[in-house]
Amino acid sequence: MDLIRKEIKILSPRLTMRQMDLNDFDDVAEMLRDSRVMYAWEKTFSDEEIQDWIRKQMARYQSDGAGYFLAVDRSNGQAVGQIGLIKENIAGKTCWALGYMLKHPYWKQGYAYEGAKACMNYAFTVLKTDKLYCDIRPQNLASRHVAQRLGMEQTGDFIKRYDGKDMLHLIYEKKNIHQRIFKGIGVGCLIGGIIGAVSTIFLSNLLQSVIVGVAVAAAVATGVALWLCRK
């Protein structure tokens, strides 16, 4: 029997990012049929392709625990776009990537940044990913601006083949700093504890050796944490 995952909802101050299904066809179609929204993709979608898109997200929810979610404004129940987390191959590496697109009437209202920030937090705290990526066409200045506001840094580029075309994409990424700090502190404390224990062999005063051990543990933990944050 297949395991059915619990329904996923991600909240931001104004939005609920919820799982989409085929009942959301009209809202999804409003984006995927709009050449203004899809200009960086260099294509619009047919009805069949839209249904396939929705089914793909539904499959992702079950297999990966995330995908593109329908972003709904809680104040009026209107879908403003789709924002989410996708497992994809970027420059030969399988990773978690952030994706966002909005219906044209909702551009320049802060929805993309707000929803993407909530999804980024979900990726770091729930999915426990060490890094989050975003691949963006160079001419898509609005999406690049959102990534930069989120604190993501451009680290390279690669060619993605889509719909029979080779398309240059810029790579943006952000590290899960908090996870790296906790890992660093844990490793540092372990190393410091070992050094402190060894010091008891050379120091006759137990209290003195304990103080030395704690000081060393703190110093090593801080150093390891800072080193991991730089990687």
N, C-alpha and C positions, 0 to 999 in steps of 0.2 A: 504494500500500500504506500503510495507517495505521501511524503510529509507536506502538509499544507501550512505555509508560513502565516503567522499572525499578520493582519493587515497593518501596513505601515502608514503613519501620518507624521509629518514634520511641520512644526509650527514656527511662524515668525510673528512679529507684532501685528501685521495685517493679513497674513496669508496662511492658508493650510495647504501643504503639499500632500496630495493624496494619490492613491493608486488609480490609474485610469482603466476603463474597460470600454467595450464596444458601444455602450450607451453614451459615451462622450464623443462619438464620431464627429458631430457638428462642430464642437469646440476645437478639437484637434485639426479638423479640416480647415477651419478658419485660418489657422497658421500655415499648414503645409500646402495649401493652395495659393497662398498670397506671395507673389513674386517679391514684394518688398521685404517680407520676413525671411524668405528663402534665398535672397540674392547671393549670399556667400556659398550656398550649396549649388548654385547654378542650375536649379531645377525646381519645379513644383510637382506635387504628388497627385496621382490619379486616385479615384475612390478605392480601388483595390490595394494600391500601395499604402493608403492611409489605414485601411483595415489591417494590413500586414504590420504596419508600424505599431499600432495599438497592441496587437497580439504579441509582438516582440517585447514590448514593455511588460506585458502581463507575464510572459515567460521569464523575463529577467527578475521580476519580483520573487518568483519561486526559486530560481536557480542561484541568484546572486544576493538577494535581499535588498535590492534597489534597482532603479531604472529611471527613466524620465517620469516625473509625477505631474499630475495636473495641478497647477497653482491657482487656488480659488481665493478670492477676496471675501473674507468672512463677513464684512459689513453688508454685502448685498448678494452673496452667493454666486457671483459672476466669475467664470474662469478667465484669468488674465494671460495665461501662458502655460508653458511646461518647463519645469526646472527639476534637475535631479542628478543622480550619480550613476555613472555607467562604467562597467568594466570593459576596457577596450585596449587595443594594441597601439601603442604610441612609440614610433621609432624602434619597433621590435621588442618592446617591453609591455607585458600585460600589467595594467595598473588601474586604479580608480581615477576616473576623470569626472570633472564637473561640467554639466551642460545646461544651457538656458536659452529659451527663445520665448518671446512675448507676442501676443496679438498686437497689430500695429496701433490701435487706439490707446494702448497702455504703455507705449514707449515713453521714456524720459520722465517717469514718475517714481523711480527708485525701486520698482518691483524686482527687477532682475538682481540687483545687488542684495536686497533684503532676503529674497528667497535663496539665492546662492550662498549667502553667509550662513543661513540656517542649515542648509544641506552640507556645507563644509564642516560645521560643528558636529553634525550627525556622523559624517565620515570619520572624524577624528575620535569622537567619544563612543560611538556605538560600533561602527565597522572596524575601529582601531587601526586604520591605515596609517602607515608611517609618513607617506607623502600623498598629496592630492595634485592631480595634473589637470590641465586644460589645453586643448589644441584648437587654435583659432586661425582663420585666414588672415593674412596681413592687412587686407583692405577692410576687415570688419572692426573698425575703430571703436564702435560702441561696446562690443564684447571685450575687446582688449582693455578698455577703460574699466569695465566691471572687474576683470581679473586683477588689474593693478590696484583698484580700491580694496580688494580683498587681501592685499598683501602678497599676491603671487608675483614671482619673478620670471622673466623670460630667460630660458636657459638653453635654447637651441631651436632648431626647426627640422622638419622632415617632409617628405612627399607622401601624401595619402592618396591612394587610388580610390576614387568614388565615381560610380555611374560611368565607368569607362574613361575617366579623366584623371590625369596626374595633377594633384592640387598641393601647392605649398602651404604648410601649416606651421605656425609658430608654437613652440612648447612653453607653457607657463607651469610653474609648480610652486607648491608651498609645503614646508615641512610641518609635521606635527610636533611642535616645539615642546609642549607639555609632556608628551609621551617620552620624548628623548631625555628631558630633564629627569623624570622619574627613573628611567632606566639607568641614567648616569649616576644618580644618587645611590641607587641600589647596588650597582657594581662598585662604586667608590667606597661605600660603607663596608662591603664585603672585603675588599682589598685592605682598607684601613683597619678592619677588625683583625685580619690575619696578621698585619704588621704589628698591631698592638699586642696580640697574643704572643708573638715571637719576642717582643720587647721585654716581656716578663722574665725571659731567660737571662737577660743581661742587666735588668734593674731589680735590685733587691727590695726596694720599697714598692709594695703593691699599689698604693694610691698613686704614686708617681707614674707607674707603668700604665695605670688606667687612664690617667690624664693625658699621657703621651698618646695612647691608643685612640682616644676620642678625638684629639686634635688632628692626628694623622688621618683618621677616618673622614673627618669633616673636610680637610684639605683635599684629599684624594677624590671624595665624592663631588666636590665643587669642580675640580679639574676635569674629571671624566664627563660630568654633565655638560660643561662648556664645550669640551671637545666634540661630543656627540652633536651638539646644536650647530656646530660649524660644518658638519659633513653634509 
